[in-house]
Amino acid sequence: MFCLEHETAADGPAVERLLDRAFGPERHAKTCQRLRDGHTPSHGLAFVVRLQEEVIATIRFWDLSIGGGHRALLLGPLAVEADHRSGGWGGKLVRYGLNQAALRGHRAVILVGDAPYYVKFGFSPEVTRGMMMPGPVDRARFLGLELSPGALAGAAGMVLPGRAPVLVPLLPAPHMVEEARQVAA
Ligand SMILES: CC(C)(COP(=O)(O)OP(=O)(O)OC[C@H]1O[C@@H](n2cnc3c(N)ncnc32)[C@H](O)[C@@H]1OP(=O)(O)O)[C@@H](O)C(=O)NCCC(=O)NCCS
């Protein structure tokens, strides 16, 4: 029986072997890997599909900041064991992962991947236009999705790993504005 479940620490080696088969050893040289090295997936956002005890599919999401002003998740890698492709597991993992991300309060997701595969989930290159990756990237494959409308509006600058503090403009609280107005009057 197939089960879609949270990845556990014990799944790590099986997931790595599946990723090696799906992407080859050159996967470690990808620009996206610079955003994952030394980090763990975003809390509660790494999933596997198991058939009996065997891991046959994986998806992971990672915390990011963009230009110091926006937070997002990085989706990937996503891989399904060759014998089990075109059975819908890739799509199920993407949709389930995006739902879980939204439930955990995440507002946007970016990735580098095959646009023809990811457009059906709503990803597009438009929202990443102002972003820079820490290495070479094919812009046609650099895609984003807003889980909350407008979450990536104005998102620009370098994409960095981790949950770096996001700078927000300091605005005075409404009661302070009112007090200042009364003092000035
Ligand atoms: C991409 C991948 C995860 C899809 O998993 P899956 O379980 O086969 O996906 P689904 O069953 O949900 O969807 C299959 C459909 O997606 C299509 N598809 C698969 N890979 C695609 C790609 N790279 N680009 C465009 N379409 C793709 C299939 O042709 C199939 O189309 P159909 O439904 O019209 O027959 C899987 O093929 C895989 O692991 N590939 C190698 C690793 C990889 O490239 N991962 C990331 C993609 S950037």
The ligand as a Gaussian input file, in Angstrom:
#p B3LYP/6-31G(d) Opt

LIG

0 1
 C        9.013000      15.141000     -12.546000
 C        8.523000      13.974000     -11.712000
 C        8.706000      14.271000     -10.233000
 C        7.026000      13.767000     -12.004000
 O        6.548000      12.737000     -11.167000
 P        5.258000      11.860000     -11.619000
 O        4.810000      11.093000     -10.436000
 O        5.598000      11.118000     -12.846000
 O        4.254000      13.043000     -11.954000
 P        2.698000      12.961000     -12.246000
 O        2.279000      11.522000     -12.344000
 O        2.017000      13.825000     -11.282000
 O        2.610000      13.658000     -13.659000
 C        3.025000      12.989000     -14.782000
 C        2.858000      13.908000     -15.977000
 O        3.855000      14.932000     -15.895000
 C        4.614000      14.903000     -17.095000
 N        5.992000      15.264000     -16.798000
 C        6.861000      14.552000     -16.057000
 N        8.040000      15.185000     -15.984000
 C        7.889000      16.322000     -16.694000
 C        8.757000      17.371000     -17.007000
 N       10.018000      17.395000     -16.553000
 N        8.273000      18.388000     -17.756000
 C        7.005000      18.364000     -18.214000
 N        6.131000      17.378000     -17.962000
 C        6.578000      16.360000     -17.193000
 C        4.501000      13.476000     -17.594000
 O        4.734000      13.400000     -18.970000
 C        3.072000      13.149000     -17.259000
 O        2.222000      13.703000     -18.214000
 P        0.797000      13.002000     -18.544000
 O        0.021000      13.045000     -17.256000
 O        0.233000      13.885000     -19.601000
 O        1.146000      11.631000     -18.958000
 C        9.264000      12.653000     -12.101000
 O        9.157000      12.459000     -13.481000
 C       10.737000      12.632000     -11.732000
 O       11.091000      12.253000     -10.618000
 N       11.591000      13.053000     -12.663000
 C       13.038000      13.060000     -12.437000
 C       13.395000      14.134000     -11.451000
 C       12.899000      15.503000     -11.869000
 O       13.094000      15.886000     -13.000000
 N       12.292000      16.236000     -10.878000
 C       11.854000      17.596000     -10.965000
 C       11.249000      18.130000     -12.185000
 S       12.041000      19.676000     -12.511000

